[in-house]
Amino acid sequence: MRICKYMICLMLVVVLAGCTGTKIKFGTAGVGGNYYVFGQAYTELASQDHGEIEFEVKKTAGSDANLRLLSQGYLQMAIAQMDAIALSDLSGFKAVASLYTEYVQVIARDEGITSINDLKGKVVSIGEAESGTARNANHVLQAHGLTGRLVTTKNMTYSDAAAALMDGSIDAMFITSGAQTTVVESLTKEGMHLVPITSSVIENLIEAYPFYAKAMIPSGTYSNQSEDIPTIGISAVLIASDKLSSDTVKKLTESLFAHANDLKVTVLAIKELNEENAVKNISIEFHPGALAYYQEKGVK
């Protein structure tokens, strides 16, 4: 009888010990983009630092979906574009760090498509519904007057769009992601090409949407890319749920910068990840845990 009571007590201790950890669902985006690569790499490194934190990487449609799922409490951390955050009326999350610049990239099959205007009458993937790519694509197309029946748009994942571009089912695809991006590289290797956005349209977009900035994809970023490609850029931001404790977010912010060099090797979009750059171009409040970390580092 005593042995049974001892075993029961031991099992309770084990169960209670297993409940003390923090579980975090981390929202990324579809396979083929930098969000997913970053999410996998960062959570693995952070898990090594903090064994009490258990991560589960969740594939989502992208920025808008991540904000909604954070607000609903399904996710505890995620990545989202700054434009999605700025335009959102949702709550329940705060900023941790600006990670890198994302570029609106347009990849076309037909060599005759040399400008966005040439997409008239074409079939174009604008990314998944609830993705930042879809919003950026619509902004760019509208700025060129390509609305309604002038262009056929489809909501597709990056991988599905790439396959459709290869077999000729669509003529072009949008992807908002860091450069270099695996799916774009695979397409340029097969002869697909990047399409520039004209400077006048870039100026109009920045005037209409201040979260956009002038950006350039340098020649040689991708295979067979011999020219610089002008476009617009947006910050990719790491965000965390208000329900995560300050202590947890402070630890995870510290892990982010402790492994900055590892992340740069894995996520090619990250050119320079440091505390000074991480607090720039953020238009929402920082999570108290992240704020405490920056204050300790003397970063305003």
C-alpha positions in Angstrom: 0.0 0.0 0.0 2.8 2.3 0.9 4.5 1.5 -2.4 1.4 2.4 -4.3 1.1 5.7 -2.5 4.7 6.5 -3.2 4.3 5.7 -6.9 1.2 7.9 -7.1 3.1 10.8 -5.5 6.0 10.3 -7.8 3.7 10.4 -10.9 2.1 13.6 -9.6 5.5 15.2 -9.2 6.5 14.2 -12.8 3.2 15.5 -14.2 3.4 18.8 -12.3 7.0 19.3 -13.4 6.0 18.8 -17.0 3.4 21.6 -16.6 5.8 24.2 -15.5 7.2 24.9 -18.9 6.0 27.6 -21.4 4.5 26.4 -24.6 4.7 28.8 -27.6 3.1 28.4 -31.0 5.2 30.4 -33.4 3.4 31.7 -36.6 5.4 31.8 -39.8 4.0 31.6 -43.3 4.1 29.0 -46.1 7.1 26.9 -47.0 9.4 28.6 -49.5 9.6 32.0 -47.8 11.9 33.4 -45.2 9.3 33.5 -42.4 9.2 29.7 -42.3 13.0 29.4 -42.5 13.5 32.0 -39.7 10.8 30.4 -37.5 12.4 27.0 -37.7 15.9 28.3 -37.1 15.1 30.7 -34.3 12.9 28.4 -32.3 15.5 25.6 -32.5 18.2 27.9 -31.2 16.0 29.4 -28.5 15.0 25.9 -27.4 18.6 25.1 -26.9 19.0 28.1 -24.7 15.8 27.7 -22.7 14.8 24.0 -22.3 11.7 25.0 -20.3 10.2 26.7 -23.4 8.5 24.3 -25.8 8.0 25.7 -29.4 5.6 24.6 -32.1 6.2 26.2 -35.5 2.9 26.8 -37.3 2.6 27.4 -41.0 0.0 30.1 -41.8 -1.1 32.3 -44.7 1.3 35.1 -43.5 1.2 38.4 -41.8 -2.6 39.1 -41.6 -3.3 35.6 -40.4 -0.5 35.8 -37.8 -1.9 39.0 -36.4 -5.4 37.6 -36.2 -4.2 34.3 -34.6 -2.1 36.2 -32.1 -5.1 38.4 -31.2 -7.3 35.3 -30.7 -4.7 33.7 -28.5 -3.9 30.7 -30.8 -0.3 31.9 -31.4 2.1 33.4 -28.9 4.8 34.6 -31.2 4.9 35.3 -34.9 6.5 37.4 -37.7 4.5 40.1 -39.6 5.1 42.9 -42.1 5.1 46.4 -40.6 2.4 47.4 -43.1 0.1 44.7 -41.8 0.7 45.8 -38.2 0.2 49.5 -39.0 -3.1 48.9 -40.8 -4.4 46.4 -38.3 -7.1 47.3 -35.7 -6.3 44.1 -33.8 -4.7 44.0 -30.3 -3.1 41.6 -27.9 0.5 41.7 -29.2 3.6 43.9 -29.1 6.9 44.2 -30.9 10.1 42.3 -30.1 12.4 43.3 -32.9 12.6 44.5 -36.5 14.4 41.6 -38.3 15.2 42.5 -41.9 13.8 44.3 -44.9 11.3 42.5 -47.1 11.1 43.2 -50.8 8.1 43.1 -53.1 9.3 40.8 -55.8 7.5 40.1 -59.0 8.7 37.1 -61.0 7.5 36.5 -64.6 7.7 33.7 -67.1 7.4 35.6 -70.4 10.4 37.7 -71.5 7.9 40.2 -72.9 6.9 41.1 -69.4 9.4 43.9 -68.6 7.2 46.1 -66.5 4.2 45.8 -64.2 2.1 47.4 -66.9 2.8 44.3 -69.1 0.8 42.2 -66.6 -2.4 43.5 -68.3 -4.4 40.6 -69.5 -2.2 38.1 -67.7 -2.9 35.6 -64.9 -1.0 36.5 -61.7 -0.6 34.9 -58.3 -0.8 37.5 -55.6 -0.1 35.2 -52.7 -2.4 33.6 -50.2 -5.5 35.3 -48.8 -4.6 37.0 -45.5 -1.0 37.4 -46.5 1.1 40.5 -46.6 2.0 39.6 -50.2 -1.6 39.8 -51.2 -2.0 43.3 -49.8 1.3 44.5 -51.4 0.4 43.0 -54.7 -2.9 44.7 -54.7 -1.3 48.1 -53.9 1.2 47.7 -56.7 -1.4 46.6 -59.3 -3.8 49.4 -58.3 -1.0 52.0 -58.5 -0.6 50.8 -62.1 -4.3 51.0 -62.8 -4.5 47.2 -63.1 -7.8 46.6 -61.4 -10.9 44.6 -62.1 -10.8 42.6 -65.4 -7.5 44.1 -66.6 -5.6 41.3 -64.8 -6.7 37.9 -63.4 -5.4 37.4 -59.9 -5.2 34.2 -58.0 -4.5 33.5 -54.3 -1.8 30.8 -54.2 0.9 29.6 -51.9 4.4 30.3 -52.9 5.1 26.7 -53.8 1.9 26.3 -55.8 2.5 29.5 -57.6 6.1 28.5 -58.5 4.9 25.2 -59.9 2.2 27.0 -61.9 4.7 29.5 -63.2 6.9 26.7 -64.3 4.2 24.8 -66.2 2.7 28.0 -67.7 -0.6 28.0 -65.8 0.1 31.5 -64.6 2.2 34.3 -66.1 3.7 35.9 -63.0 3.7 35.8 -59.2 4.2 38.2 -56.4 6.2 37.3 -53.3 7.1 39.7 -50.5 10.1 38.3 -48.8 13.7 39.0 -48.0 16.3 38.7 -50.7 17.6 36.1 -51.3 14.5 33.8 -51.2 14.8 30.1 -52.1 11.6 29.9 -54.2 12.7 33.0 -56.3 16.2 31.6 -56.8 14.8 28.3 -58.0 12.7 30.1 -60.6 15.5 32.4 -61.9 17.7 29.3 -62.3 15.0 28.0 -64.7 15.0 31.3 -66.7 12.2 33.2 -65.0 13.0 36.9 -64.3 12.3 39.7 -61.9 10.1 42.6 -63.0 11.0 46.2 -61.7 8.6 48.8 -60.3 9.1 52.2 -62.0 10.4 55.0 -59.8 7.3 57.2 -60.3 5.0 54.4 -59.0 7.4 53.8 -56.1 7.1 57.5 -55.1 3.3 57.3 -55.3 3.2 54.2 -53.2 5.4 55.7 -50.5 3.3 58.9 -50.4 0.1 56.8 -50.1 1.5 54.3 -47.6 4.4 55.7 -45.5 5.4 52.2 -44.2 6.9 51.5 -47.7 10.4 52.6 -48.5 12.5 52.7 -51.7 14.4 49.4 -52.1 16.7 47.8 -54.6 17.4 44.1 -55.3 21.1 44.3 -56.3 22.2 42.5 -59.5 23.5 39.1 -58.9 21.2 38.5 -55.9 19.6 35.7 -58.0 20.8 33.5 -60.7 20.7 35.1 -64.2 19.9 38.5 -62.6 22.2 41.0 -64.5 20.5 44.3 -63.4 19.4 46.0 -60.2 15.7 45.7 -59.7 14.0 48.8 -58.1 11.0 47.9 -55.8 9.5 48.8 -52.4 10.6 47.4 -49.0 8.9 46.8 -45.7 10.2 45.7 -42.3 9.6 42.2 -41.1 8.9 42.4 -37.4 9.0 39.7 -34.6 6.0 40.1 -32.4 4.8 38.5 -29.2 1.5 38.0 -27.3 0.7 40.2 -24.4 0.0 37.0 -22.5 3.7 36.0 -22.6 5.5 37.0 -19.4 8.1 39.7 -19.5 10.7 37.3 -18.2 10.0 34.8 -21.1 10.1 37.5 -23.8 13.3 39.0 -22.3 15.0 35.6 -22.5 13.8 35.1 -26.1 15.0 38.6 -27.1 18.4 37.9 -25.7 18.5 34.6 -27.6 17.6 36.4 -30.8 20.8 38.5 -30.7 23.0 35.9 -29.1 22.4 33.8 -32.2 22.4 36.7 -34.8 25.4 35.2 -36.7 23.8 31.7 -36.8 20.5 33.2 -38.1 22.4 35.3 -40.8 23.8 32.0 -42.2 20.5 30.3 -42.3 18.2 33.1 -43.3 19.8 34.8 -46.2 17.5 37.8 -46.0 19.1 38.8 -42.7 22.0 41.1 -43.6 22.7 42.6 -40.2 20.8 41.8 -37.0 21.7 43.9 -34.0 19.9 45.8 -31.2 20.2 49.3 -32.8 18.6 48.2 -36.1 16.0 46.1 -34.3 14.3 49.1 -32.7 14.0 51.1 -36.0 10.8 51.5 -38.0 8.5 50.1 -35.4 5.2 51.9 -35.0 3.7 49.9 -32.1 4.7 49.5 -28.5 7.5 47.0 -27.5 6.7 44.1 -25.3 7.8 44.9 -21.7 10.2 41.9 -21.9 11.9 43.2 -25.0 11.9 46.7 -23.7 13.7 45.5 -20.5 16.3 43.8 -22.6 17.0 46.9 -24.8 17.2 49.1 -21.7 19.8 46.9 -20.2 21.8 47.2 -23.4 21.5 51.0 -23.4 19.4 51.0 -26.6 16.7 53.7 -26.8 
